[in-house]
Every structure is written in structure tokens, then in C-alpha cells.
Amino acid sequence: MPALLFTATEVQDVTPHMRRITFTGEPVAQYIATGQFPNIKILLPKADGSFDVPELDDPACGADTLVRTRPDLHERVRTYTVRRYDAQQQTLDIDFVLHGDEGIAGRWAAAAVAGSTLGAVGGGGRPIGTGERYLIAGDETGLPGVGNILENLPADAVGTAYIEVDGPAEQQDLQAPAGVEIVWLSRDGAAGGTTTLLADAVAAHPLAPGTFAWVSAEGSQVITIRKDLRARGVDRKAMLAIGYWRRGLTENGYAKKANHDRDLKEFDDHDHDHDHGVRGLAARLRRRG
Ligand SMILES: Cc1cc2nc3c(=O)[nH]c(=O)nc-3n(C[C@H](O)[C@H](O)[C@H](O)COP(=O)(O)OP(=O)(O)OC[C@H]3O[C@@H](n4cnc5c(N)ncnc54)[C@H](O)[C@@H]3O)c2cc1C
């Protein structure tokens, strides 16, 4: 079974530093049918544009063995949010933060044009839980997830979404239930991961009983926010707080060092669908026949 190679058909800058890339075609339809959401594992091409991906049903490329058996391949895997997909039209959007040329994914996105390709080698993750109120907090990397969540919350949902961005030019028009307030926090040009804006906003937020908290941002702020929420009595089952990147570390370096600042206990009472990698994708494709 070949790897799924996605082809970009549209490249659009939502804001100066957020690039939406739409992928279309049969491989996208196949990926959508696997149901691996909300996050996708993308495989970036090598410098020469080739992929060199093992067959997906090769047991040597299972998610847990990938790191050991194919470190070269694993180095080129990154995690992104599926911002939106349309099973009928066979389209899938990913919003990439353009954060300079230091990372392979950011660099790929900055250079992407219609016809550019990347691999899809897995996915998974947890959707937001349910609460009587919602506290949502994200930086630019969490923003695609925030946008997705706000669009899909029930119309009578209430809560607050704090979104930290570089500056006013990075604010997007988001659809949200009338009862959910959106608060944009501006770093005024300071580099991502160097301020405590998001953590300060959450710390000042009064917590109503029954609140579900969803937090995704640079790791150091996520650690602070999780501690604060726990100290104020939010149960682990009522929060999903994950570091999406760590200043100074590549994604794989961050995963090795801190497993994305995940508190695995947050996941304890959910089903354990942690197989986000190649093997999970292969198994799902096989189940579809
Ligand atoms: C579940 C999940 C969902 C995610 N969804 C998205 C998404 O939809 N869109 C998105 O853009 N990102 C998303 N991210 C974050 C993304 O995976 C990381 O930013 C990743 O490090 C980018 O890879 P890269 O190759 O560009 O940089 P890497 O090679 O991983 O890192 C190179 C350098 O760039 C720095 N860096 C990485 N990201 C940023 C950033 N955003 N701003 C400033 N410096 C940075 C690193 O600290 C490092 O010093 C998500 C992460 C997770 C875990």
C-alpha cells in the first residue's frame, strides 16, 4: 500500500503569518475516510523533493517502531491540525504558522504553491470534551484548533476563547456561538514563546463550575496554565492542555524531552487512541479494504 501523498491545490494567506493550504484528491479522500482527527501527521519531503516512504503496511514502519527503525523518516514528520475538511469535495485544509525558515514544515509552507506535495502518515488526538462552559486558550499554533472548535460547538455553548497572536494583523474572522466571547491578546511583535500573555489571561479568568478547559500553545505557557487550573480545582478530566511547540526545540526534540508537556492523566478516562502514526493509518486503510 503506498503512502498517501497530498497535493496542494490552493495556497491562501489568511493573515500575514498564517497560510492556509488546501489539499485535494483521492489520497485526501482516503485519509478523511480513516477518521484520524483532529490532528494529522505530515511527512515533509527531503531536500530533493522525494519522500522515500516505506509501504504503509510494512510492519517495520509501525508508529512505535518508526523512531527506532527509520529515524531519517521520523525527523521529517510534524503534527498539524486539520483546520477543515470536506468529504464530498475531497478537500482538507491545514493552517501553517509562517515562523521563519528554521523549521522544515514552516519552510515548506512558506514555499508552497499549487502542486506542492507532502505525505500524510497518521493522525489522531482528542476532540474537546463537553462542559457547561468553555475556557479555550491558544497561541497561533492552537488557533487552527480554536477555529475548528468554535465552528463546531453547539449554538448555545457559552465561554471564552483567549487567542494570543503577534499583533492585530494576525486576528482572523472566526465563527463562534453567540455566547462565546473571543479575546485577542497581542504580543506587539514580541517573539512567540517569550511572553506570559496567555497564562496571565487565563489566571485572571474567573472559573465557573462545570468549565471544560482546552489549551494549546507554546509549552512553557501550557505548563503554567495547567498548574493554575489544577490549583483552582479543575479536574484533569475537564481539561485538555497540550504544548504544541517548544521554543528552541524541533518538534521531535520537544517530544523526546517532554512528550509535548502532556499530562497523560488527562487522557486516563478517555479511550486510548494514542497510535497516531503510520501503523494506525495503515490499519485503518486496511479495515476499509
Ligand atoms: C497536536 C498539534 C497540533 C498542531 N497544529 C498546528 C497547526 O495547525 N498549525 C501550526 O502552524 N502548528 C501546529 N502545531 C505546531 C507545530 O507542530 C510546531 O510548530 C512544529 O514545531 C513546526 O515544525 P517546523 O518544522 O516548522 O519547526 P521545527 O523543526 O519543529 O522547529 C524548528 C525551530 O522553530 C521553532 N518553532 C516551531 N514552531 C514555531 C512557531 N509556531 N513559532 C515560532 N517558532 C517556532 C522551534 O522552537 C525550533 O526552534 C501543532 C502541534 C501539535 C502537537
The ligand as an SDF file (V2000), in Angstrom:
LIG
                    3D

 53 58  0  0  0  0  0  0  0  0999 V2000
   -1.4640   18.4040   18.1390 C   0  0  0  0  0  0  0  0  0  0  0  0
   -0.7080   19.5550   17.4630 C   0  0  0  0  0  0  0  0  0  0  0  0
   -1.3510   20.3280   16.5150 C   0  0  0  0  0  0  0  0  0  0  0  0
   -0.6670   21.3930   15.8970 C   0  0  0  0  0  0  0  0  0  0  0  0
   -1.3160   22.1500   14.9510 N   0  0  0  0  0  0  0  0  0  0  0  0
   -0.6440   23.1410   14.3040 C   0  0  0  0  0  0  0  0  0  0  0  0
   -1.2810   23.8950   13.2640 C   0  0  0  0  0  0  0  0  0  0  0  0
   -2.4120   23.6350   12.8700 O   0  0  0  0  0  0  0  0  0  0  0  0
   -0.5620   24.8860   12.6730 N   0  0  0  0  0  0  0  0  0  0  0  0
    0.7420   25.1880   13.0480 C   0  0  0  0  0  0  0  0  0  0  0  0
    1.3360   26.0750   12.4620 O   0  0  0  0  0  0  0  0  0  0  0  0
    1.3470   24.4780   14.0230 N   0  0  0  0  0  0  0  0  0  0  0  0
    0.6990   23.4620   14.6490 C   0  0  0  0  0  0  0  0  0  0  0  0
    1.3220   22.7290   15.6250 N   0  0  0  0  0  0  0  0  0  0  0  0
    2.6850   23.1130   15.9970 C   0  0  0  0  0  0  0  0  0  0  0  0
    3.7420   22.5800   15.0410 C   0  0  0  0  0  0  0  0  0  0  0  0
    3.7040   21.1550   15.0310 O   0  0  0  0  0  0  0  0  0  0  0  0
    5.1130   23.0730   15.5190 C   0  0  0  0  0  0  0  0  0  0  0  0
    5.1660   24.4700   15.4680 O   0  0  0  0  0  0  0  0  0  0  0  0
    6.2620   22.4530   14.7480 C   0  0  0  0  0  0  0  0  0  0  0  0
    7.4190   22.5940   15.5370 O   0  0  0  0  0  0  0  0  0  0  0  0
    6.5050   23.1130   13.3840 C   0  0  0  0  0  0  0  0  0  0  0  0
    7.5100   22.3770   12.7180 O   0  0  0  0  0  0  0  0  0  0  0  0
    8.7040   23.0940   11.9300 P   0  0  0  0  0  0  0  0  0  0  0  0
    9.3470   22.0350   11.1120 O   0  0  0  0  0  0  0  0  0  0  0  0
    8.2180   24.3200   11.2340 O   0  0  0  0  0  0  0  0  0  0  0  0
    9.6980   23.5450   13.0790 O   0  0  0  0  0  0  0  0  0  0  0  0
   10.6600   22.5740   13.9380 P   0  0  0  0  0  0  0  0  0  0  0  0
   11.7050   21.9520   13.0580 O   0  0  0  0  0  0  0  0  0  0  0  0
    9.8320   21.6470   14.7500 O   0  0  0  0  0  0  0  0  0  0  0  0
   11.3650   23.6370   14.9020 O   0  0  0  0  0  0  0  0  0  0  0  0
   12.4370   24.4880   14.4320 C   0  0  0  0  0  0  0  0  0  0  0  0
   12.5300   25.7390   15.3180 C   0  0  0  0  0  0  0  0  0  0  0  0
   11.3480   26.5350   15.1140 O   0  0  0  0  0  0  0  0  0  0  0  0
   10.7410   26.8480   16.3720 C   0  0  0  0  0  0  0  0  0  0  0  0
    9.2760   26.8910   16.1600 N   0  0  0  0  0  0  0  0  0  0  0  0
    8.4350   25.8560   15.8640 C   0  0  0  0  0  0  0  0  0  0  0  0
    7.1850   26.2920   15.7350 N   0  0  0  0  0  0  0  0  0  0  0  0
    7.2130   27.6330   15.9460 C   0  0  0  0  0  0  0  0  0  0  0  0
    6.2240   28.6540   15.9500 C   0  0  0  0  0  0  0  0  0  0  0  0
    4.9330   28.3970   15.6850 N   0  0  0  0  0  0  0  0  0  0  0  0
    6.6190   29.9280   16.2050 N   0  0  0  0  0  0  0  0  0  0  0  0
    7.9190   30.2280   16.4440 C   0  0  0  0  0  0  0  0  0  0  0  0
    8.9090   29.2940   16.4710 N   0  0  0  0  0  0  0  0  0  0  0  0
    8.5490   28.0180   16.2080 C   0  0  0  0  0  0  0  0  0  0  0  0
   11.1700   25.7190   17.3040 C   0  0  0  0  0  0  0  0  0  0  0  0
   11.1310   26.1260   18.6540 O   0  0  0  0  0  0  0  0  0  0  0  0
   12.5790   25.4280   16.8190 C   0  0  0  0  0  0  0  0  0  0  0  0
   13.4960   26.3190   17.4180 O   0  0  0  0  0  0  0  0  0  0  0  0
    0.6820   21.6740   16.2530 C   0  0  0  0  0  0  0  0  0  0  0  0
    1.3280   20.8580   17.2030 C   0  0  0  0  0  0  0  0  0  0  0  0
    0.6410   19.8110   17.8090 C   0  0  0  0  0  0  0  0  0  0  0  0
    1.3600   18.9470   18.8160 C   0  0  0  0  0  0  0  0  0  0  0  0
  1  2  1  0
  2  3  1  0
  2 52  2  0
  3  4  2  0
  4  5  1  0
  4 50  1  0
  5  6  2  0
  6  7  1  0
  6 13  1  0
  7  8  2  0
  7  9  1  0
  9 10  1  0
 10 11  2  0
 10 12  1  0
 12 13  2  0
 13 14  1  0
 14 15  1  0
 14 50  1  0
 15 16  1  0
 16 17  1  0
 16 18  1  0
 18 19  1  0
 18 20  1  0
 20 21  1  0
 20 22  1  0
 22 23  1  0
 23 24  1  0
 24 25  2  0
 24 26  1  0
 24 27  1  0
 27 28  1  0
 28 29  2  0
 28 30  1  0
 28 31  1  0
 31 32  1  0
 32 33  1  0
 33 34  1  0
 33 48  1  0
 34 35  1  0
 35 36  1  0
 35 46  1  0
 36 37  1  0
 36 45  1  0
 37 38  2  0
 38 39  1  0
 39 40  1  0
 39 45  2  0
 40 41  1  0
 40 42  2  0
 42 43  1  0
 43 44  2  0
 44 45  1  0
 46 47  1  0
 46 48  1  0
 48 49  1  0
 50 51  2  0
 51 52  1  0
 52 53  1  0
M  END
$$$$
